[in-house]
Amino acid sequence: MNQEEYVEKKALHTMATAEELGGKKLDANLTAAEEAKVTWVIDPKGTPGDTTFTTITAALEKVPEGNKKRVILDLKPGAEFREKIFLNLSKPFITFKSDPKNPAVIAWSDTAATRGKDGKPVGTVGSTTVAIESDYFVAHGVVFKNDAPMAKPGAEGGQAVALRLFGTKAAIYNCTIDGGQDTLYDHKGLHYIKDCLIMGSVDFIFGFGRSYYEGCTIVSVTKEVSVLTAQQRSKTIEGALESGFSFKNCSIKGEGQIYLGRAWGESSRVVYAYTDMSKEVVPVGWDGWNIAKPESSGIYYGEFKCTGPGSDAKKRVGWALDLTEEQAKPFIGTHYIYGDSWLIPPDGTSTSSSSASTSSNSTAEAPTASSNSTASAYKKESSNNSTAEAPTASSNSTASAKTSNSGSSSPAKASS
């Protein structure tokens, strides 16, 4: 997409203002919750009591419906919690906290093909290790892991979600999100993901969240075709029109042939700024997937001042945009997610200090993948509110690539 075409289509890409979405107002509910915060200890070998629990599930069961105070679950450093967690929308203001240098691990091993109690496959949503449907969730220094054996690219039912964010105003700091296909379901809402290690294979950051990724290391773990994002901005799904993924000061590395993203629908929106891209990023960068004419759709794929051997914007598909500073500016700060009204750092200090510290252009030190994928990481979808099921890989997918609209080789994947 050249600049003249962008100007002609600018109306397609105009975003709502912060005032329109309430982003300029101080969040009184959050302020009140922080002033009344409590801390509970979660230790598998501890003695259960009023504020000590041996499982995360037991602690969450004690949180009252309609909770109005910040409840910090202090997970024992280095402990592994073999739990499948579901935090429902009636329990906001929950924090999972551990030690980034010796993080607690929350792990489970379901895939989309796993049979549920009814004998039917649980699907992509049901495969999730930790599902967050409540608002104001915070995580710091935790490993979210789906350790199901990695499916062969394109295998039916291979989706294995480690973390799903459906609530709004969620912040994830210094965490590892580890899986294979469909690792992070950035489902819906405003999200801030900072200094995290995210690992996966196909579409491993996907959904229609409006999310800002800062200082993250994103690692492809397949030697075949890998796709980082499948963003689902849409005019037909409630809450999806203003969505999009923005990456700043991130690092992309790993194995295989890496695509920056492919369009899950005709309005997919992803921006990379100041991001280092390894040689594994394919020259064309992006894939239109099943969109017949991506150049005339509402797809918005842009890059701004990225670096590394995989960052040459001149080799990208013709409908991707080499952004100007003016075009990039709305995406590259916490203002993109209206953070001045709700972002708090993991230590729980004031929102104003968080906003000031995260809006700068400084590059955060990104985590690196260790041999065990966890130790060195410094770093609502309810049944009655469900959206379209996540895309599923076709049987002839990544191993036998199809020809995309740009003429490049890309993974084939059929939506459900």
C-alpha positions in Angstrom: 0.0 0.0 0.0 1.7 3.3 -1.0 1.1 6.5 0.7 -1.4 7.8 -1.9 -3.5 4.7 -1.4 -3.4 5.2 2.3 -4.7 8.7 2.1 -7.6 7.6 -0.1 -8.5 4.8 2.4 -7.7 6.8 5.6 -11.3 6.7 6.8 -11.0 2.9 7.0 -8.2 3.2 9.6 -9.4 6.1 11.7 -9.5 5.1 15.4 -11.9 6.3 18.1 -10.5 8.9 20.3 -9.6 8.3 24.0 -12.4 10.5 25.0 -14.9 8.4 23.0 -13.8 5.3 24.8 -13.4 6.8 28.2 -9.6 6.7 28.2 -9.1 10.2 29.6 -11.0 9.7 32.8 -9.3 8.4 36.0 -10.7 4.9 36.8 -12.4 5.4 40.2 -13.1 1.7 40.6 -9.5 0.8 40.1 -8.3 3.4 42.5 -10.7 2.2 45.2 -9.7 -1.5 44.7 -6.0 -0.6 45.0 -6.6 1.2 48.3 -8.2 -1.9 49.7 -5.8 -4.5 48.4 -4.9 -7.8 50.3 -2.3 -10.4 49.7 -2.8 -14.2 49.9 0.0 -16.7 49.7 -0.2 -19.7 47.4 2.2 -22.5 48.3 1.6 -26.1 47.3 3.3 -27.3 50.5 1.9 -24.6 52.8 -0.7 -25.0 55.6 -4.1 -23.9 54.4 -5.5 -20.9 56.3 -7.5 -17.7 55.9 -4.8 -16.2 53.7 -2.8 -19.2 52.7 -3.8 -21.7 50.0 -2.2 -24.7 48.4 -3.8 -24.2 44.9 -4.7 -21.1 42.9 -8.2 -22.6 42.3 -8.9 -22.7 46.0 -7.9 -19.1 46.4 -10.0 -17.9 43.5 -13.0 -19.8 45.0 -12.7 -17.6 48.1 -12.8 -14.4 46.1 -16.4 -13.1 46.5 -18.6 -12.4 43.5 -18.5 -8.7 42.6 -15.1 -8.4 44.3 -14.1 -4.7 44.8 -10.6 -5.0 46.2 -7.3 -5.9 44.7 -6.5 -9.5 45.7 -2.8 -10.4 45.1 -2.1 -14.1 44.8 1.6 -14.4 45.8 2.6 -17.6 44.0 5.6 -19.4 45.6 8.6 -18.8 43.4 9.7 -21.9 41.5 6.6 -23.9 42.3 4.7 -25.7 39.5 0.9 -25.5 39.7 -0.7 -28.3 37.6 -4.0 -26.5 37.3 -6.5 -25.4 34.7 -7.6 -21.9 35.7 -10.8 -20.1 34.9 -11.3 -16.6 36.3 -14.9 -15.6 35.7 -16.0 -12.1 34.9 -17.6 -11.5 38.3 -14.2 -11.5 40.1 -12.2 -8.5 38.9 -9.0 -7.0 40.4 -7.0 -10.2 40.7 -3.2 -10.3 40.5 -0.9 -13.3 40.0 2.5 -12.5 41.3 5.8 -14.4 41.5 9.5 -13.9 41.1 10.6 -13.1 37.5 14.0 -14.7 38.3 12.5 -17.9 39.7 8.9 -17.8 38.4 6.0 -20.0 39.5 4.7 -22.1 36.6 1.0 -22.7 35.8 0.7 -25.5 33.4 -1.8 -27.8 31.8 -1.8 -29.9 28.6 -5.2 -29.8 26.9 -5.6 -29.2 23.1 -8.6 -28.4 21.0 -9.0 -32.1 20.4 -9.1 -33.1 24.1 -12.4 -34.6 25.0 -14.5 -32.8 27.6 -16.9 -34.3 30.2 -19.5 -34.5 27.4 -17.3 -36.6 25.3 -16.8 -33.8 22.7 -13.6 -31.9 21.8 -13.2 -28.9 24.0 -12.1 -26.7 21.1 -9.6 -23.8 21.1 -11.2 -21.9 24.0 -11.5 -25.1 26.1 -7.9 -25.9 25.6 -6.7 -22.9 27.6 -4.5 -23.4 30.6 -5.3 -20.0 32.2 -8.5 -18.2 31.1 -9.1 -14.6 32.3 -12.6 -13.3 31.8 -12.6 -10.7 34.5 -11.4 -7.1 34.2 -8.3 -5.4 35.8 -6.2 -8.6 35.9 -2.4 -8.2 36.5 0.3 -10.8 36.2 4.0 -10.4 37.2 6.8 -12.9 37.0 4.6 -16.0 36.1 5.0 -18.7 33.5 1.7 -19.5 31.7 2.3 -22.8 29.9 0.4 -25.3 27.7 2.8 -28.3 27.7 0.8 -30.5 25.4 3.1 -32.2 22.9 3.5 -29.8 20.0 1.2 -30.8 17.1 2.5 -31.1 13.6 1.8 -27.8 11.8 -1.7 -28.1 10.3 -2.8 -31.0 12.4 -6.5 -30.8 13.2 -7.3 -30.0 16.8 -3.7 -28.9 17.5 -4.6 -25.6 19.1 -3.2 -25.4 22.7 -3.8 -22.1 24.4 -1.6 -21.1 27.4 -3.3 -17.8 28.3 -6.6 -16.3 27.2 -7.4 -12.7 27.9 -11.1 -11.8 27.5 -11.5 -9.2 30.3 -10.4 -5.6 29.6 -7.7 -3.5 31.3 -5.3 -6.5 31.8 -1.5 -6.0 32.3 1.1 -8.7 32.0 4.6 -8.0 33.1 7.8 -10.0 32.9 6.0 -13.3 32.2 6.5 -16.2 29.9 3.7 -17.4 27.7 4.7 -20.8 26.4 2.9 -23.0 23.9 2.7 -24.2 20.3 -0.2 -23.4 18.0 -2.4 -20.5 19.3 -0.4 -19.8 22.4 -1.8 -16.4 23.5 -5.5 -15.8 22.8 -5.6 -12.0 23.0 -9.3 -12.4 22.8 -10.9 -9.1 23.6 -10.4 -5.8 25.6 -7.5 -3.5 26.4 -4.3 -5.3 27.2 -0.7 -4.3 28.0 2.0 -7.0 27.7 5.4 -5.8 28.7 8.9 -7.5 28.9 7.4 -10.9 28.2 8.7 -14.0 26.4 6.0 -15.4 24.0 6.7 -18.7 22.3 4.7 -20.6 19.7 4.3 -21.8 16.2 1.2 -21.0 14.2 -1.0 -17.9 14.9 0.4 -17.8 18.4 -0.9 -14.3 19.2 -4.4 -14.1 18.0 -7.9 -12.6 18.7 -9.4 -9.1 18.6 -7.9 -7.5 21.6 -6.7 -3.9 21.4 -3.3 -4.6 22.8 0.1 -3.0 23.2 3.2 -5.2 23.4 6.3 -3.5 24.6 9.8 -4.9 25.0 8.7 -8.5 24.4 10.7 -11.3 22.8 8.6 -13.3 20.4 10.1 -16.7 19.5 9.0 -19.2 16.7 9.6 -22.7 17.9 8.8 -24.6 14.7 11.3 -25.3 11.9 8.5 -25.1 9.4 6.3 -22.1 8.5 5.4 -19.9 11.5 2.9 -17.1 11.8 3.1 -14.7 14.7 -0.3 -13.0 14.6 -3.8 -13.7 13.4 -5.6 -10.5 14.4 -9.4 -10.4 14.0 -10.4 -6.8 13.8 -14.0 -6.8 12.4 -17.0 -4.7 11.7 -19.4 -7.6 12.5 -18.1 -8.7 15.9 -19.2 -6.6 18.9 -16.1 -4.8 20.3 -13.8 -5.8 17.5 -13.9 -2.7 15.2 -11.4 -0.7 17.4 -9.1 -3.7 18.0 -5.5 -4.2 16.8 -2.1 -5.4 18.0 0.8 -2.9 18.4 4.4 -4.1 19.0 7.1 -1.7 20.1 10.7 -2.3 21.0 10.2 -6.1 20.6 12.5 -8.8 19.2 11.4 -11.5 16.8 13.6 -14.6 16.5 13.5 -18.4 16.3 13.3 -21.1 13.7 11.5 -21.7 10.4 10.0 -19.2 8.0 8.4 -16.5 10.1 5.4 -14.4 8.9 4.6 -11.3 10.9 0.9 -12.0 10.6 -1.9 -13.1 8.4 -5.4 -11.6 8.1 -8.1 -13.3 10.2 -10.8 -11.4 8.3 -10.9 -8.3 6.0 -10.0 -5.7 8.7 -7.0 -7.3 10.5 -4.7 -4.6 12.1 -1.1 -5.1 13.3 1.7 -2.6 13.6 5.4 -3.2 14.5 7.6 -0.3 15.5 11.3 -0.2 16.6 11.3 -4.0 16.5 14.3 -6.2 15.7 13.5 -8.9 13.2 15.8 -11.8 12.6 16.7 -13.3 9.2 13.9 -16.0 9.7 11.3 -13.3 8.9 10.3 -13.9 5.3 10.9 -11.0 2.9 7.2 -10.5 2.0 6.4 -10.3 5.7 2.6 -10.7 5.6 0.0 -13.0 4.3 -3.6 -12.2 3.1 -4.7 -15.7 4.0 -8.2 -16.2 2.5 -8.7 -12.5 1.5 -9.0 -12.4 -2.3 -8.0 -8.8 -2.6 -6.2 -7.6 0.5 -5.1 -4.4 -1.3 -8.7 -3.3 -1.4 -9.8 -4.6 2.0 -9.7 -3.0 5.4 -6.5 -4.8 6.3 -3.9 -2.5 8.1 -0.4 -4.0 8.3 2.3 -1.5 9.1 6.0 -1.2 10.1 7.9 1.7 11.5 11.7 2.0 12.0 12.2 -1.7 12.5 15.7 -3.2 12.4 17.5 -6.5 11.7 18.0 -8.7 8.6 14.2 -9.5 8.4 13.0 -5.9 8.5 13.4 -4.6 4.9 10.1 -2.9 4.2 10.9 -2.6 0.5 10.5 -6.3 0.1 7.1 -6.5 1.7 3.8 -7.3 0.0 2.4 -4.4 -1.9 -0.5 -3.8 0.4 1.6 -3.5 3.6 2.5 0.0 4.8 5.9 1.5 5.6 4.6 3.9 8.1 5.4 7.6 8.4 6.0 9.0 11.9 2.5 10.6 11.9 0.9 7.3 11.0 2.8 5.3 13.6 2.4 7.7 16.5 -1.2 6.6 17.5 0.1 3.1 17.9 3.4 3.4 19.8 2.6 4.4 23.3 0.3 3.3 26.2 -2.1 6.0 24.9 -3.0 3.4 22.3 -4.7 1.4 25.0 -5.8 4.5 27.0 -3.4 3.5 29.7 -3.4 6.7 31.7 -6.7 5.7 33.1 -5.9 2.2 34.3 -2.3 1.0 33.9 -0.5 0.2 37.2 2.9 -1.2 37.5 3.3 -4.6 39.2 4.2 -3.0 42.5 0.8 -1.4 42.6 2.0 2.2 42.7 -0.1 5.0 41.2 -1.4 4.9 37.7 0.2 8.3 36.8 3.7 7.0 37.5 3.0 3.9 35.4 1.8 6.0 32.5 4.9 8.2 32.6 7.3 5.3 32.7 5.7 3.2 29.9 5.0 5.9 27.4 8.7 6.7 26.6 10.6 5.4 23.6 13.2 3.6 25.6 13.9 0.0 24.8 13.2 -2.4 27.6 15.5 -5.4 28.0 13.7 -8.3 26.5 13.8 -11.8 27.9 15.6 -14.6 26.2 14.5 -18.2 25.8 16.3 -20.6 28.1 16.7 -24.3 27.6 13.7 -24.9 29.8 11.8 -22.1 28.2 10.9 -20.5 31.6 13.6 -19.8 34.1 15.4 -16.9 32.3 12.2 -15.0 31.4 12.6 -11.5 33.0 10.1 -10.3 32.2 -14.6 -12.8 28.7 -15.3 -15.2 26.9 -18.4 -16.6 28.8 -20.6 -19.1 27.1 -23.3 -16.4 26.6 -20.8 -13.9 25.2 -18.9 -16.2 22.9 -17.5 -15.0 19.6 -16.4 -17.0 16.6 -14.3 -20.0 17.4 -10.6 -19.4 16.7 -9.4 -20.5 13.3 -8.3 -24.0 12.9 -5.5 -25.4 10.8 -6.4 -27.4 7.7 -4.9 -30.9 7.3 -2.6 -29.8 4.4 -1.4 -26.7 6.2 2.0 -25.4 7.0 4.0 -28.5 5.9 2.7 -28.0 2.4 2.4 -24.3 1.9 -0.1 -22.6 -0.3 0.3 -19.6 -2.6 -0.8 -16.4 -1.0 -2.3 -13.4 -2.8 1.1 -11.8 -2.9 2.5 -14.8 -4.6 4.5 -15.9 -1.6 4.5 -19.2 0.2 2.4 -19.1 3.3 0.6 -21.5 5.7 -2.9 -22.6 4.7 -5.5 -22.6 7.4 -9.3 -22.9 7.2 -11.5 -20.9 9.5 -14.1 -22.8 11.4 
